[in-house]
Structures are given as structure tokens and as C-alpha cells.
Amino acid sequence: MDIVLASKSPRRRELMARVATHFHVFPVDVDESAIPEIDPVRFAVRAAVLKTKVAAESFPSSIIIGADTVVALGRRILGKPAGREEARAMLKLLSGQRHRVITGLAFYRKDEDRLLTGYELTYVTFRPLSDEMIETYLDQDDYLDKAGAYAVQDVGDAFVRRLKGDYDNVVGFPAKKVATLLARFADPPLTLEVKDLNFPGNFGVAAAGGRKVLIPDAVPGDTVRVQVVGETRGILRAEILRLEKPSPERAEARCPHFGTCGGCLFQNVNYENQLELKRRYLERVLETGGVVEPGRAEVRPVTPSADVYYYRNKMEFAFAERWGELVIGLRERGDPARKSRGRTVAVSQCPIFSPSVDEIFPVVLEFAREEGLSPHNTRTKRGALRHLVLREGKRTGDLMALLVTVPLEGVDFMPLALRLAAVLPRLKSFYHVSNRRVSDTVGFEEARLLYGSPSIEEKLGGLTFRIRPQAFFQTNTAAAEALYGKIAELAGIGAEGRVLGLYCGSGAIELSLARTVRQVTGVDLLPENIRSAEENAAVNGITNASFIHGTVEDFLDTPSGEPPEALILDPPRPGLTPKARKSILALDVPKIVYVSCNPEALARDLKGFLARGYRVETIVPFDFFPHTPHLETLAILAR
């Protein structure tokens, strides 16, 4: 390999000798002030890329290696000081603080138009530095070409209390990481045709040399030029160098956070193909589970969502700290080749939820900074802010905000509620919720209404639903309306029929059916759901619906007179417990309507019903969650 190190640093030259015995050095100067990035990692990588592009003009057929090191204190980038005064200011900033040393890396070959990037990150904690220590070091006059105004090999333990990560990275060149990336870059690129997605995952699937290759951001039908960048359990992971021929299934992602945020996985796949991917996945799971026979048309096409964007009526956002700055966002996108660390990706908008995010987040973040509030860390137990939950009536426009923190004293959140109401007059409800749970989930130990009404309203199927903070309500209003209408159409329940709804939530299905049958009864474990169901029955003047608080298992253990003509099952994601399934079968109900959000649990439970004499009349999937692998499935069973 003909390798060129695009650097004038003698330290990088020395460390590069550990990576390769033969290489050229080509000093380059670039104008880093022209790089628009404010994120330290992206800035360092962009600077490294810029250096390689400059050197490649002189060495177009060589592998150019570029590196750029920055010191970051929070989001503040400390580069090379212009003089002693700036160097002194940098060292005072770093005194007693933990900072990050980031080296951006780039590998480029111009004649093949190939680029591979990466970075190394090391955490350095300084001791408190006295003025005398700083001036003595500056007197050595060896700081001008050092990021952060120091060389770790010179200051040593006198300045550094703790160093976590690669020491060579702090020197300015992470030799081990460079060797790893260089070995990957040296492998010739591949041109592959993407055959599938690892559904329900989000990576394109191709094959090379009889081995499976996962390619992020690839779509079935793409022809891509890729570089293999890793391997996990025999599966290769590659990154796209160039999209040679785009697939007809490919779409333009609408959200700027797509690809890093885990809220969506398939915005780069056109919607019709998303539906077909989901249908095939559901059919495959049901066939494997022995519920349907291959080739039989029992699974209908997926009923599309009426709204492909801005369809969610509820989102749970998380608070986090990114490079020293408070942010609100969603969990990062999963990667089958790497273990997820559960980090939060900062978002400024959310096209699957609501445009209101653009106005709400800045107000909440400004208030939190004014009050000195930081995100809660479940490991260290430090920090106060946990989640921001937003609920929106898609038909009414009503908005509810719930700020979830650890139990706090001395912080008045009423000014925040008033600020939000001034920006968004449709804010009808603001709660402060306390949650001391160890797990990183939204908990409701205490919910205090600080502003507005205790609930917001939503319209569905001609009914009005009041939605309280903890009550369950399907996340896609329009899709839920289509599902409930299909239940009424296909279930075949007569006007004199009695319906029993298990896992009824806030009773939306039961109340929708109550207008056409004699009697409905709903059962749910959460008292908040039962209170909500009873309230909504009263709001809509429905008198033939009753709701019972308790577990499904306990309810079915108690004889309750005549069995119903139809049973509605809408269990949580794990599906039915063995005890619940056994008790349901004992009821000997002629008609079962099963609504599921989990194809695997649905297949398992349906197989149990089939073994006891039920037959599947129809299976109708509904897309409640466009751009994600999730779907809702309606199964009608009869004896």
C-alpha cells in the first residue's frame, strides 16, 4: 500500500511508524475556521477529511490518512491557541475539570472516490491548576501547536488526575484505532445488490462470498458500493461509499434526525413497500407458528394509516446531557452489529408526532437552564429531569404536557406551564409528575395538575374521549378508528349480543361497540383505565357498558352468569398468560376478536385456540406506526 500521512506533526509521524513501516509524510494546512460544525466530534472528523482531500490532489492513487485533534469542554471546542494569553485562558478553563480529547480520522483515495471516517475519544480530568503551575508550563513555550494548549507527555501527572481511554489519542494520534481502520480501508470495496431488510430491523441485507452483509441506510433493490467496516458473529457490516443505482423502493427521509434517532427506522423506504414488508413479516411469523398455511390468503393486505406523518397522539421524550448541554430527544437507533448504550439523540423536531415540538422544546430547555436543572442519571442517581410526555388530540388540537422528574422541592413549575400556554394557547393541561423508579421508564408516583384541565379530549368514531395522563389510548387516532370500525363489521355481533372485553384499557373498543349491542363489560388491571372508561361512558351517554377493575385471571376465576356471545382480547405486548388462555377457553365463547401488537405473541396464542377447535376466519393487519416495524393485527376466530 502507498500510504501518505497528511500531517506536519512530528508526534503523529512517530506514532504512525507503529502502524506502517513505509509511508510518506505530506504536511498540509487547512482553514479550520471555515468548518461550520459546532459538535466537537463532527468538527474533528470534518477537519481530518479536509486534510485528506488537500493531500489527495498531489497523491490521487495513494491512501491518504488525515487526523485532527481537539479538546472539548462540554460543547466548547478548544483548538490550538493563537498566543500565550489564549493558552492561559484555556488552561484555566480546564483546571479541575473533566474534558474530552477527540481525534477525528479520515482515510481517502481520490482515484477510487473512497472515504472512511472514524474517531477516538479519551476522557481527561485535570487537577486544580494554580497560576504558578500554568505560568511555569507556559514558560516552556511549547503550547502553540497543541489542542487545548497542553501536551499530555509534558504535563504528566502534575496536571492530569485521571485519564480514561487511549493515551496516544491525547498525544494526538490513536495508533491502534488507525491500524484497525487502515486494515478495513485496505480491503477492496464491494459492489453489492441489496436483496432484503433484516426486518423488523433497519439494515439492508446483501451477500458477499457466501457471507451475510448488513448495510445501514440501504434499501432492497439498491445497488451500492460499500466498504466492509466490521464483523460480528460471522456477519459483515459495511457502509455505503456510493449509491450506484437507487432502488424504486427508496424514499427521501423527511426528518433530519433519521438514521441516528430510533423513533423511526424506515423513512427511506416508500410507504407502499413499508406496508408490504410488514405484511410479509406477519405472514412469515404466522406460518412459522403454525397458524396459517403457506400460500393461503388468510392474511389480508395491511390497512394503511390515514396519516403517514404527524400521526402519533402521544410521545415520551427523554432528557439527557450531550457534550455538556441539556437536550431533549429519543433513544438512538439500534445497530445489530453493536450493543446499544441506550443513548439519547437530541431532536429539534418530530415529524411522526407534531409540529408543536418545535415550539415546546426551546421553552422547556430555557426554563430548565434558568433553574439549574440537569438530566437524571439512573446509575449515579444525580440530576432531576427524566421525561417530557406530550399528548395531543389529533381531532381536537388539545395538548397535554407532563414533565417527569425525580421528587423535587423548591422548584415551582407553574411559570413553565404559563410560558408554554403563552406560546401554545391550545395547551389544555400541564402536570408535574414525580418518579423515583430505578428503571428508565415513565412512572407516575405523584401527578400534580398545575395548569388547565385534568384531561384533554379526542374524537373517535363519533364519540368523545377524555384522556387523562395515565389512561391508555391507542397512539394513532385515525388508525384506531379504522380498526374499531372493522371489528364492528367483521365480528358479526347481533343487537342482542353481550360482549366481554378483556384488557380493555380505557374502554375505547367496548364503547364503540356499545351502540350496536345489548351489553358490554370491560376488565382491566389499571384503576386509571377503569376510571377513564367509566367517565367516557358517562360523557357519551352510554348506559349499557360496565367496567371492572382487576386482573383478567381473577375475573375469569369468578363465575359471572351467562357467557358472552363475543370476547374482545387486546392484551399487552407479551400476549396472554397460560392461565388466562386456559380460562378463556373454558368460557367456550363462539366468537373471539383478538387485537395484538406483537405478531409472535399472536401466533402463539392463536395456535392454542386452534388446538381447541377454533378456526381463524380472517386476519387483518393495520399500520398504526408508519416508518417503524410495528403493526396492529386483528384476528377473528369462531367455533
N, C-alpha and C positions, 0 to 999 in steps of 0.2 A: 504494500500500500504506500502511495505517495501522500504523506501527511504534512500539513502546514499548520503550525500554531500561530494564530493571528493575535499576537501579543508582544508588547515590548517589556513585559515584566520579567526580571531575572528570576524571581521566585517561581513563577509559572513554568519557566523554561527548566528549572531544576526539577520540579515535581513532574513535568511531562516526561522526563527521562525515565521515570519509574513505569510509565505506560508503554512507551515505544523507544527502541534503541536508535531508530533512524527517523528523523523528522526535520523539517525546515522551520525556521522562525521568521515571520514576516510582521514587523511592527506596524500597527495601524493606529490611527487617531480618528475618532468619530465624535460628532457633536451630540452628546447625550442629552443636552438641554432641549433638543428637538424631539425627544421621545415623549409622547403625550401621556403615558401610563402613570397613574398615581399609586397603583398597587405595587409594592416593592418586588414581589416575585415576578410579575409580568414585566416590570421595568427592567430587571436584571436579564431576563430572557430576551427581551426585545433588543437590549444593548448588545448582547452576545451575538444575536442574529445579524445585527447591523455590521458588526466587525467581520463576520464571515463573508458577508456579501461584498464588502470592500476588498478583502483579500482575494476573493474568487475571481475578481476581474483580472488579476495577474496570474492566477493558478486555476483555470477553469476545469481542469481534469483531475485536480487533487482533492483529497478530503480536507476541508478547512475546519479547524476547531477554534471556536471563539468562546471566551469566558468573560463574565463581568460580575464583580463582587460589590455588593452594597451592604451597609449596616442599616438596619431598620429598627427604630424605636417606635412601637405601635405602627402607624401607617406613615410615619415620617421617615423619609429616606435620607441617610447621611452618606454622601459620597466622599470624594476627595476634597479636602479643604483648600480654599484658594490662598490662605495665608495663615500666619500664627494666630491671629485674632479669631478666625473662624474655627481653627483647630481647637483652641482653648474652649470655645463655646460648645463644641461637640463633646469634648471630654467631660465637661461639667454636666451636660445632659445625660451622659452615660453613667456618671458616678452613682453607685449604689443601685443601679437599675439592671434588669434583665433585658437584653436586646437580641435580635436575630442577625446572624450573618448569612446572607443569601448569595450563592454564586449561580448565575444563570449560565447555561451551557448550550451551545449550538454546534451542530455538525452539518456541513453543507458541501454539496458537489454541484457545481453550476452546470456542467455538461449533461448531467442526468436530471437536473432540476429536483434534487433530493434534499430534504431538510429534516433533521431530527433534533428536537429540543428536550431539555430537562433542567433540573436544578437540584442543588443540595442546600440543606438548611441546618444550621447549627445554632443552639441557644447558648449565649454567653452572659454570665452575671458578673458585674463589676463590684468590687469592694467600694466603699465610700472613698473618694479621692480628695485629698487635701489640695489646697492651692499650690503648696510646695511640691507635692508629687507631680502635679500637672506641669508646673513650670520646669522642674528638673527634666522631665521627659521631653518637653518641647525644646529644651536647650540642646538636645542631641541633633535637632534639625533633620529628622528622618521621618516626617509625617505627611509631607505634601502629596505623595502618591499612594497614600493608604486610605481606604474607605473607613470612615469613622475616625480618622486621624490617629490610628494606632496600628502597630504591628504586634500581633499576639506573641511572636517569638522574641520580641524585645521587652514588652511589659511583663510577661510571665505572670507568676503568682502574686506579684506586687499589686497588679491591677485586677487580676481575674480570680474571683472566688470560686466559680463553678463553670464548667464547660460541658455541655451535653450535645454530643454529635461528633462529627468528623473534624479533628484538629486541623488537618490540611486544608479544609474548606475555609477556616478562619485565616489561614495563611494566604489563601486566595485561589487555590486550585485543588478541588477534591479528586485526587488521582484515582481512587477506587471507583468512584462514580463515572469518571471519564473513561476508564478502561472498560467498564460494563457497557456504556452507551456506544463506545467506539466499536466494540465487538458486534453489537447489534447493527450498527450502521454499515459495517464492512460486509455483512451478508447482502447479497444482491436483492434488490426489490422484486416483488412478485406482482404479476397481473392476474387478478382473480375475478371470477364471476360469483356474485353473492346469490346463493340459492334459497336462503331461508332466514328467518329470525329465530333466535333462541327463545321463542315465546314460551312463557309470559315475560321473558327478559327483553332486553332492548338492544342486543348486538346482532349485527349481520353475521351470517354463518356461511363460510366457504370452506374449500378443501384444498390442501397443498401437500403433495407427496403422501397421500393417504391419511393425512392428519387434519383434524378439525381446526379451523381458524376462526376466531371471534374478532369482529371488526366494529368498533364503535362508530355510530352515525352512518353505517351502511344500511341500504335498503334492498330487499330482494329484487333482483333484476339489474342492480348496479354492476358495471364493470369498473374495477378500481385497481389502481397501482398502489401497493401497500408495502410498508416496511414492518417486518416482524420485530416486536419490541419486548417480548417476554413469553414465558411459558409457565403454565400452572397445571400440574397433574396431567401432563401429556397434551394439553390443549394450548395451541399457539394463540398469542394475542398480537394483533397487528394494528397499525394506524395508517389512515389514508394519506398517501402522498399526493395523489391526483385522482379526481373522478374522471375516468376515461370516457364512460358512457353512462349517463344517468338513467335510472330505471323509470318507466312510466308510472310506477307506484310512488315515486318520490314527490314530496311536497315541501314548500317553503315554511319553516317553523316561524310561528308568529311571535313567540315570546323570546326576548333577548337572553333569558336565563336558561333556555332549553339546552340540554347537553350536560349541564352541571347540576341543576336543580332536579330533585327526584319527584317533583309534583307531576310531571308528565314524562312519558317515555317515547311517544310515537307521533309527535307533531311533524316529524319529517316524512311521515307516511300519509298518503292521501286518505281521506276519511272512508271512502268505499272499501279500500283494501284493509283498513283497520277492522272494519266490520267482518270481512271475510276471514281475517286472521283469528278473530275471536270465535267465529262460528266453527272453524276447523279445529281450534283448540278444544272447545266444548265437546264437539263430536268425538274427538280423539279420546278425551277423558271418559266419556260415557261408554264408548266402545270398549276401552281397556277395562272399565269397571263392570262390564257385562250387562249394561243397562239397555243398550241398543245394539243391533247387529250391523256390521259394516255394510254400507251401501243402502241401508233403509232410510227413508226420508222422514224420520220421526222428529228430527231437529229442524225447525223452521229457520228461515233467514233471520238475522239479528234485526230487531226493530231499532232503527236509528234514533239517536237523541234529536229532539226538535231543535236544540241549540248545541252547536259544536264548540262554541266559546261562551264564556260567561254563564255557564250552566249550573255551577255549584252554588247552593244556598248556604253553605257552611264551610269555613276553612279554619284550621288550627295552625297558627304561625308560632314559631319559636324565637325567643331572644337568644342572642349569642354575642360573643366578642370576636371580632375579626381584625387582627393587626392593631389592637388597642382601641378599636372603635365599636360602639354599641350598634348592633344591626338587628333587623327582623327578617326572618326568612323561613325556608323549608329545608328538610334534610337533603343531603347530597344524593345524587343518583348512584345507584348501586353498580358495582362492577364485578362480574362473575370471576374475574381473574385476581381480584384483590379483596381482602377483608375490609368491609366498610367500617369507618371510625365513627359513623353517625354524626358527622359534622354538619353544621347549618350553613346553607348557601344564602347569602344576603340577596333579597329580591326587592326591586323597586316597583314591580307591578305583577299582576297575576291574571292573565287572560282567561283562565278557566274559572275564576271566581267573580271578580267585579272590578270595574274601573275605580271604585271607591278606595281601593288600596292606595292608589297614587296620592290621595289626599289625607288618608288616615295615618299612614306610617310616619311622614315627617312630623306631624303634630305629636304623636306618641313619643318619638325619639327625642324631640326637643324637650318635652316635659321631663323625660327620664334623665336627660343630661343635666337639666336645671336642678333636679332633686338629688343628683349624685347617685342614681340607681344603676346597678350593674346586673348583668345576667346571672342567673343562678347556676352554679356548678354542682351537679348531683354527687360528684366524687368528693369535692372539698367542702361542700355544704355552704360555700360562700356565695354572696350575691342574692338578689331579691327577685328579679324578673324571670318568669318562667314562660308563659304563653300569652298570646293575644288571639282570642277566639272571636270570629266575626260571623254573624248570621244575617242573612238578607232575604226578605220576602221578594221573590222574583216577580210576582204578580202585583204586589202592593208597594214595593220600594222601601218598606220598613227595614231599618237597620238596627242590629243589636251588637254591642261590643262588650266583651268580657276580658278584663285584664287579670291575669292569673299570676300571683306572686306567692312567695313564702309568707307566713303570718308576719305582718308588719305593724309597728306602732309609730306614731309621729309623722306619718305621711298622709296628707289629705289629697285624695284623688278626684275630688269634686271639681277643682279647676281644670283638670284634664277633660272631664266629661263636658264641661261648659265650652272649652275650646273646640272639642270635636263637634258639638252641636252647632257652634257658630260656623264652622266650615261646612258641615253636612247637616242641614236642617231636618233631613229625613231620619236622623238618629233618634230612635224612639226609646232606647233602653241602654243604660250603661251600668255594668256590675263590676265590683271589685271582688275577686274570688281568691280565697286563701287555700293553699295546697302545700302540705308538708310531706307528701309522699316521697319515698326514696326514688322510685322509678320516674323516668322522664315521660310521664303521661299527664294529661289534663285531669286534675282531681277537683272535687267540689266539697271541701270540708266546710267552708262557710262562704256563701254568696250574698254580698250586700248590694242591694239596689241603691245606687247613688243618684241616678237621674232617670226621669221618664217613667214608662210603664213596666210592669213586671214581665210583660211578654210582647212579642211582635205578632203581626197577623200575616197569614198567607192564604191564597185562594187555590183550591184544587178540586176539580170535578164538581163545581157548583157549590162547594162547601167552604166555610171559613174556618181556618185553624189558627188557634192561638198557640204560639211556640214559646215555651219557657226555656231558660238556659240549659237544663239538663235533659229535657224531653227529646226522645228520638223522633226524627222526622226525616224521610228519605232526602238525600242530598240533592237530587235532581228533580225539581218540582214537575216539570213537563213530562219527563220520562216516567215518574211515579204515576201521573195521571193516566198515561197510556197503559201502564201495567194494570192499574186498578180497573180500567175500562175493559181490558182483555179478560181479567178474572171474571167480571160480571157476564161477559159474552160467552166464555167457554165453560164455566163451571156448571151451568145448567141447573141452578138452584131455583126452585119454584117460589111463588109468592107466599106459600105457607111453610117454607123451609126454615129450619133452625140451623144457625151457623155458630161454630165454636172456633175462635181464633186463638191459637197458642203462640206465645212470644209476640204479643200484639203491639208492643211499643206504645205509641200514643194513640193507637186505635184507628189510624187512617184507613186501612183496608176495611175494617169492620164497619166504620161509619159510612164508608162509600157503599157497602152492600146493604146497610140497614134500610135504605129507602125502597128496596125491592123484595125484601124477605120479611118473615114474621118476627123473628127474634135473632139477635146476635149477642154473643158473650165473648169477651176478650180476657186473656190471662197474661200477666207479665210480672216479672220479678221486681222491677224498679218502681217504687211508690210514685216517683216523679212522673213516670209514664202513665200510670193509672189516673193520677190527679189530672193530668193533661187530657187524657181520653174522656174523662167524665166532664171536664169543663167544655171540651169541644162538642160533646153530645148536647149539652145544655145550650151552647151558643147557636147551634144549628136546629134546635127544637126537636131533636131526635129522642124519642122516649122508649124505643124498643131495643136499646142497647145497654148492656150492663158490663162492668169491668171489675175484675177480681185481682187483688194483689197476692202474689205468691209464686212459688216455683211451679213449673209445668208438672214435674214429677209428683209433688204433693197434691196438686189439684186433681190429677188423674187417679191418685190413690183413693180419693174420696168419691163414693157413688153420688151421682148428681142427676138422677132421674133418667128421662128418656135420652138416648144418644142423639147427637145432631145428625142432620142429613148430609152436612158437608163440614169438613175440617180444613181450616186455613193454618198452614205452618209457615212461619217466617223466622226461623231460628237464627242465632248469631253465627258468625263465620265457622266455628267448629262443627256446626250441624247438631243433630240430635244426640243426646246421650243414649247409651244402650237401654237404660231404664225407661227413658221417655219413649223410645221407639217401641219397646215391648208393651207399654201401657197404651200407646196409640193403637197398636194392632189389636189389642184386646177390646177396643171400642167397637170394632167391626163397622166403621163408618163407610157407607157406599161410595163417597166421593172425597178425595183428598186433593187440596190445592197446596202445592209446595213452592215457596218462593225462596230462592237461595242466591247468596252472593259468592259461593265457593263451589266450583264445579267438582272438586274432589270429594267434598263432604256430601254434595248432592248425589253423586254416583254411588257412594257407599250406602246412603240411606235408602235411595230408590231400589237398590239391589235387595235390601232387606224387605221392602214392601212387595217386590215382585215374587220373592220366595214364599210369601204368604197369600198369594192369589190375586194380588192387584196387577193391573196392566197399565202401561203408560199410554194415555190417549193422545197427548201432544206435549211437545217441549218447545217453548217459545223464549228465546233469549232477548234481552233488552239491553241496550247500551246506555247505562246510567253515567258512565265515566269516559267520555271521548278522550283520546290521546293517552290512555292508560290501558293495561291489560285486563282490567276488571270489567265484569258484566254481571247483570242480574238475570236469573233464569226462572221462568215459570214452568212448572210441570203439573199436568193434570192427570190424576190417577183415578181409576174406578175399578170396582169389582165386576 
